[in-house]
Amino acid sequence: MPNTAASNSVQAGQQERLSPAEVERIRADFPILDQEINGHPLVYLDSGATSQTPECVWEASQHFYETANSAVHRGAHTLAVEATDRFEDARSTVARFVGAGEREIVWTSNATEALNLIAYSFSNATAGAGGPEADRFRLAPGDEIVATGMEHHANLIPWQELAARTGATFRWIPLREDATLDLEAAASIVGPRTRILAFTHVSNVLGLVNDVAALAALARSVGAYSVLDACQSAPHMPLDFAGLGIDFAAFSGHKMLGPTGIGALYGRAELLDAMPPFLFGGSMITTVSLDHAEFLPAPQRFEAGTQRISQAIGLATAVSYLSETGMGRIEGWEQHLGKRMLNGLSELPGVRILGPSADADVSRTGTVPFAVDGVHPHDVGQFLDSRGVAVRVGHHCAEPLHKFLGVSASTRASAYLYNTEADVDALLNAVSDVRAFFGVK
Ligand SMILES: Cc1ncc(COP(=O)(O)O)c(C=O)c1O
């Protein structure tokens, strides 16, 4: 199996991209960027953790409160009908954005909840819920759940816990020496016992793009369900879940210009309809008696209780903004900035890129992890902050990957559509002063 780009991603530099003038126009939509931090212009390079939101997103949420606020799928009055229409329109917009049918998108609080939803649904099936339709989700000792050595904890711990609850065995695909996924090993680990193959599209630490189509095909070839963590891809590249051939995917609104408190689970409709619910309560039932309940089809069977309506509308506005800007051109711009960071950082004495070197022939996004020899990443982060540069430090919820890299923590710069070449240069300037500031020779 080739160790190359995912089918929907291309190598840096070969793709159309935003122009610097467009990026300047985009920045005007993000007033938060126009401020000074510690006496320096803010350089926000932490979008891998949480992105900024354009004005249109919070205006859309506010407009909902000003004109149609009420509970969805419940009332017969005009405002409730209007709220329901806008909520369901938001679902259709987000579904189109990721190449899904509208019944295939379930609203969740974030990607973490979406991934837990799958794990708990399988767990409930294993405990007997869901009738004969749910047989195919039941796990037993001897079954295997496989993830990878580069997962965010959100796509790791739910599977460890599911294995512990059901007696299944948890395994993982190792990384090669350069921290890319070992696809040859994957082909020997994933086999007839595998029931679930969970993997990230893009590593939140390394910015590496995995070959989704190949991994989904591998899962399918052994009859396993594929679960894609799309947290770091949905914001940054064109996506077509149906075309990629995956069964499930998860992503978070706050990483793609949307509000916090909203994310989504994608699942193929015939799977979602057969899976037992995870949360129980109002709005997800067809009929209830004192000792029994029947559930609606997907997506409502997974949306118990009052929903995150203004957040869903905000997220739909965010993805419309991204679509209008052009996902391919956003991806191209971020790859350009990523390359500039990689090249610049690798030229600085005492600075090491973690993962594949700057000139490695791998597919990546605009996320770059690095180490400054002799300086703890938390000190690096604080020094950069004193220069107005916001980056993430720590293990980025990927502790096993950091152990593999031989470090307990790292510094990560992650670019988005509103970052400029000047932002990258400000990062490089600040990093070049770190060692002198801490007196490291
Ligand atoms: C790859 C990846 N998966 C999952 C998550 C979890 O996202 P959330 O905290 O929004 O649920 C993140 C967030 O950093 C991530 O980067």
The ligand as a Tripos MOL2 file, in Angstrom:
@<TRIPOS>MOLECULE
LIG
   16    16     1     0     0
SMALL
NO_CHARGES

@<TRIPOS>ATOM
      1 C1         -7.5200   14.9050   15.7700 C.3       1 LIG1
      2 C2         -8.4520   15.3170   16.8690 C.ar      1 LIG1
      3 N1         -9.3970   14.4740   17.2710 N.ar      1 LIG1
      4 C3        -10.2770   14.7860   18.2300 C.ar      1 LIG1
      5 C4        -10.2260   16.0110   18.8500 C.ar      1 LIG1
      6 C5        -11.2270   16.3110   19.9100 C.3       1 LIG1
      7 O1        -11.9960   17.4170   19.5450 O.3       1 LIG1
      8 P1        -13.0340   18.0480   20.6000 P.3       1 LIG1
      9 O2        -12.2160   18.3890   21.8150 O.co2     1 LIG1
     10 O3        -13.5690   19.2420   19.9090 O.co2     1 LIG1
     11 O4        -14.0360   17.0090   20.8810 O.co2     1 LIG1
     12 C6         -9.2440   16.9250   18.4780 C.ar      1 LIG1
     13 C7         -9.1100   18.2310   19.1680 C.2       1 LIG1
     14 O5         -8.0110   18.7290   19.3280 O.2       1 LIG1
     15 C8         -8.3490   16.5830   17.4570 C.ar      1 LIG1
     16 O6         -7.3980   17.4270   17.0360 O.3       1 LIG1
@<TRIPOS>BOND
     1     1     2 1
     2     2     3 ar
     3     2    15 ar
     4     3     4 ar
     5     4     5 ar
     6     5     6 1
     7     5    12 ar
     8     6     7 1
     9     7     8 1
    10     8     9 2
    11     8    10 1
    12     8    11 1
    13    12    13 1
    14    12    15 ar
    15    13    14 2
    16    15    16 1
@<TRIPOS>SUBSTRUCTURE
     1 LIG1         1 GROUP 0 **** ****
